[in-house]
Amino acid sequence: MAFWGMCSDLVLDLGDICETVSVVTVREEESFESCVVAELDQGVRLGVLEIGQGRRIKVKNHSIKGWISHKDRRLGQPLVTKVQPQLDSFLDDFNVGGDYEVMSNAMLRAAEAVHSMVISALPVGTQIKIVEIGTDNKRHAKVATPELGQEGWISLASNTGDVLVGTTMRLTICC
């Protein structure tokens, strides 16, 4: 059994991976009157365990399990989006300690959460070294910028699958 999100091409099934696109409340049971387990920030990945009534789905990640709404009650806006398998495969290629290059302007942030304080903007071509891969979302990485002497969190890819960071390309020209 699948449900349709805000967009007609968004279908989540049991076992799919979704990602929060807004702050989401996790409850113990499907009912809106049940106890709140947690509030999840934008960008948290969750596995779909069960499809409930209306806009409710049961989800889990490494530390949380419970029921959420897949879209906002008042505005009908999606609260989660499906993570595409090919994006997950691409993200598996990033390694802690690896050297990479910013391919699209990126915000260097103080914490993994996308709404955390901005440290600086990293222009295209900035060299980075991955220090840590995000725990809630492997699209996020803690990086060091050797040229700028800064450390913080960036997105390796957008939630729509656009690549923001790639392998470093160095050319040596011999005369």
ChimeraX attribute file (.defattr): number of C-alpha atoms within 10 A of each C-alpha:
attribute: neighborCount
match mode: 1-to-1
recipient: residues
	/A:1	9
	/A:2	12
	/A:3	17
	/A:4	13
	/A:5	20
	/A:6	16
	/A:7	10
	/A:8	8
	/A:9	8
	/A:10	14
	/A:11	15
	/A:12	22
	/A:13	17
	/A:14	15
	/A:15	12
	/A:16	16
	/A:17	22
	/A:18	21
	/A:19	20
	/A:20	21
	/A:21	19
	/A:22	18
	/A:23	14
	/A:24	21
	/A:25	16
	/A:26	25
	/A:27	22
	/A:28	18
	/A:29	17
	/A:30	18
	/A:31	13
	/A:32	15
	/A:33	9
	/A:34	12
	/A:35	12
	/A:36	14
	/A:37	15
	/A:38	14
	/A:39	13
	/A:40	17
	/A:41	17
	/A:42	18
	/A:43	25
	/A:44	22
	/A:45	25
	/A:46	24
	/A:47	19
	/A:48	21
	/A:49	18
	/A:50	16
	/A:51	19
	/A:52	17
	/A:53	10
	/A:54	10
	/A:55	17
	/A:56	19
	/A:57	22
	/A:58	23
	/A:59	23
	/A:60	16
	/A:61	15
	/A:62	10
	/A:63	6
	/A:64	16
	/A:65	20
	/A:66	21
	/A:67	28
	/A:68	25
	/A:69	22
	/A:70	26
	/A:71	21
	/A:72	15
	/A:73	10
	/A:74	6
	/A:75	7
	/A:76	12
	/A:77	15
	/A:78	19
	/A:79	20
	/A:80	28
	/A:81	24
	/A:82	21
	/A:83	18
	/A:84	14
	/A:85	11
	/A:86	10
	/A:87	17
	/A:88	14
	/A:89	10
	/A:90	13
	/A:91	17
	/A:92	11
	/A:93	9
	/A:94	20
	/A:95	15
	/A:96	13
	/A:97	13
	/A:98	14
	/A:99	19
	/A:100	22
	/A:101	19
	/A:102	22
	/A:103	19
	/A:104	18
	/A:105	14
	/A:106	20
	/A:107	18
	/A:108	25
	/A:109	22
	/A:110	18
	/A:111	18
	/A:112	23
	/A:113	18
	/A:114	18
	/A:115	12
	/A:116	12
	/A:117	14
	/A:118	15
	/A:119	15
	/A:120	14
	/A:121	12
	/A:122	19
	/A:123	14
	/A:124	14
	/A:125	16
	/A:126	19
	/A:127	22
	/A:128	26
	/A:129	19
	/A:130	21
	/A:131	18
	/A:132	17
	/A:133	20
	/A:134	18
	/A:135	14
	/A:136	19
	/A:137	18
	/A:138	19
	/A:139	27
	/A:140	23
	/A:141	24
	/A:142	23
	/A:143	26
	/A:144	21
	/A:145	19
	/A:146	12
	/A:147	9
	/A:148	11
	/A:149	7
	/A:150	13
	/A:151	20
	/A:152	22
	/A:153	27
	/A:154	28
	/A:155	25
	/A:156	25
	/A:157	20
	/A:158	12
	/A:159	18
	/A:160	11
	/A:161	15
	/A:162	11
	/A:163	18
	/A:164	18
	/A:165	23
	/A:166	18
	/A:167	15
	/A:168	16
	/A:169	9
	/A:170	6
	/A:171	6
	/A:172	5
	/A:173	5
	/A:174	4
	/A:175	3
